Amino acid sequence: MTTSPASFANPDDVARVAANLSDVRRRITSVGGDLAAITIVGVTKSFDVATLRAAAAAGVCDVGENYVNELETKRAAAPDLDVRWHFLGALQSNKIARIVRCADVISGVARAKEISMIARLRPDVVIDIQVDLTGGVERNGAHPSEVDALVDLARREGLEVRGLMTVASPDASAARAQFAQVDALAESLGLAGRSMGMSDDVELAVEAGSTEVRVGRALFGPRPRAVALA
C-alpha cells in the first residue's frame, strides 16, 4: 500500500494550518479576489520540515524559501511532497547554480547577470522580476525604469517570465500605490503574474490585482528564532 505524505504530518498541526489557510482564503474573497486565480505561497522560512508536511497535508500546494540552504534541505527531506518550490530571496551569483537545481520558480531576479546565469544553467525554470519601489538600501529589486530591459533580456534568453514580484512598504497608503504601480507595469509588459502581498497586506495586494500572495505568519504563526543561513 502506498503511504500518503499526509500520514507523516501531525494532525493537530494540519488542523491549525488548515484553519489559517481558510482564513487567508476568506481575506482574499472579502475584497473580491478569485481563489481560482490567486496562488497562496506558504513561506516556510525558519520553520521545520514537520510544518512543511502539515502545510502540504492542509492543502498548501506552493511553498517558498528565502535561503538556498533551507530550500535544499527541506526539498531533500521531503521528496514525496507534491508541492511547487519557490525561491524568494535575493540572488547571489555564487549560489545561483544551487538555486536552479532545487527551485521551480525563482523570484527576486533583479539583475541582467542573474538572468544570463539562470538561462545558461536551466532555461526551463520560471522566473519573476522583482521590482523595488521603496528605495530602501536593504531591499532587493530592480528600479521600475530597469524592468522593461530585464524582461526583454530574459525573453531573448529563452526564459519564461511569469510576472513581477514586489515587497511593499509597511505603510498602507504607500503599499496601495506601489501595488497599483506594479500592476500597471506588468500590464504594460504583457505579464500575467503579479506576486504581491504578504501576511500584513493581503487585502491591499488583492485589491490591486495580485495573482500570488506570499504568507508565512498568517499560515504558521510567529516564526521560530531566526537562523543565519545563506
N, C-alpha and C positions, 0 to 999 in steps of 0.2 A: 504494500500500500504506500502511495506517495504521501509524504508528510507536508502539510501546508506550512508556509513560513509563519502564518499567524499562530500556529501552535507553540512557537518559541517565545511568544510575547506574553508579558504579564497581563492577565485580564483586567486588573484594576487600572494599569497604565493605558491599556487600549480604551477602556471606557472613558477615562479622563481626556485623552486626546480626541476621541470621537465627539465628546460633548463640546470641546473647544473648537473643533473643526466645524461643528454645526453652528456655533456662534459666529465664526468668521463668515460662513456662508450667509447667515442671517444679516450680518453687517453689509455684505455685498448687495444682497437683494433689497435692503432697506433704502438704498439710494438708486435703485433701478438697474443694478448690474445683472447681467445674464450669466448664471453659473455655468452654462454650457460654453460660454465664450471666454471665461476668465480662469486661468490656471492659478492654483494655490500652491506655492512652493513652501514646504516646511523647512525652515532654516535650522539645521541641527548642529550648528557651530557650538562646540564645547559640551554637547550632550552625548551620552554614551550610545553604544550600539543597541542596548535594550530599548532606549527611547526611539531609536530609528525603527526598530521592529514593531514597536507599538504604533508608530505613525503609519507604517505600511498596512498593518492589520486594521487600523481605523479608517483607511481609505485615502491616505495621502499618497498620491502617485508620483509626485515630484519632490525631490529633496535637494537642498543646497548647502554647500560648504564654502567658507571663506579662506581656508588654508589647505594647501595641497596635501600636507601630511595627514590631516583628518580625512580628507576625501579618499586618499589611497587606503588608509587603514580601515575605514568603515566599509568601503566597497569590497575590499578583500575579505572582511569578516562576515559579510552578508551577501554572498554572491547569488543566493537564492531569491533575493527580493526583486520583484518586478516593479522597479521604480526608475525614473529618469533622473540622472545625476547632473546637477548644475554646479559650475564653479562660479562663485560670485565675487571673489576678491580681486584686488589689484594684481596685475600680471607682472612677474619679474622674469626677465629674459632667461635667467639660468634655471627657471622652474617650468617653463612653457612645455618642454618635452614631456615632463611628468604629467602636467595638467591634461594635455591632449590624449594621453593614454587612458585616463580614467574619467573624463568628463564627457557627457553627451551634449551639453550646452555650455558654452563659455561666454559668460557675461563679463563686464568690466574691461572689454577691449577698448583701448583708448589711444593707441599709437600705431603709426604705419609699420614700424619694425615688428610689432606684435602680430599684425595681420600677415606679414610676409613669412614669419616663422611658423605660424599656425598653418598657413596654406601649404608650406613645404612639408610639414610633418604629418598633417592629417587634413586633407582638403575636404573630407566629407563631414567634418564637425560643424555644428550650428553655432553661430556667434551673435551676440548683441554688441552694439557700440554704446559705451557708457558716456553720458553727457553730464558735465558738471555745470550747474547753474548757480552754485552757492559762492564760488570763488574762494572757498576755504583751502588753505595750503595743505591740509591733511586729507582732502577729498580727492579720490581718483576720478578721472573722466576727462574727456576732450571738451574744449570750448565749443559752443554751438557753431561758430564760424568754421571749425575744422571738420565737422561731421560729414558734410557733403563729400569732401575729398576722401575721407576714410571709407565711407560706404562704397564710393566708386572704385577705390583700390581693391577692397575686399571682393567686390563683384568681378573685377578683372582677374583677380587671383583665383576665382572659381569657388569662393566660399559662399555658403548660404547665410546671408544676413537676415536674421529673423526680425530684428527690430532694434529699438533703442531702450536703454536702461538708464535710470537716474535714481539718486538718493536725494530727497528734497530737504529743504531747511526745516528745522523743528517748529518754526513759526507758521501757523496755519495759513495766514494770509499769503505769505511768501510761497509756501508749498503749493497752494492752489494755482498761483500764477506760473510757477515752474512746471507743474504737471501739464498745464494748458500749453505752455511753450513747447514741451517735448512732444505732446500730441500733435501739434501743428507741424513741427519739424518732421516727425515720422510720416505724416500725411504728405508733405511736400516731396519726400523722397520715395514714396510708394512702398513704405514699410508697414506691414500689418501689425507687428508686435510693439507693445508699449509695456515694458516691465517697470511698473511704477507702483509704489505703495508698500509700506511696511506695517508693523503691528499698530503703530500710533496714528497712521494716516490712511488706512484702507479706504475709508469713505471718500476722502478728498480725491484720491487717485482714481477710484472707480468712476466718480462723477466726471473726471477729466478724460475718461476713455481708456483707462488701463486694461490690458489684456492679461496681466500677470501681477499678483501681489506676492511678496516675499515675507513670510511671517514666522517668527521664532517664538517670542514670549507669548503671543496670542494663542499659540497651539500648545506650547510645552511649559509655560510658566517661567519664572525667573531663571536665568542661566546659572549654571554652576560657576564657581570661581574661574575666571579667565585663565587659560593656559597659553603660554607663549609658544606658538607653533608657527612654522614657516610654510 
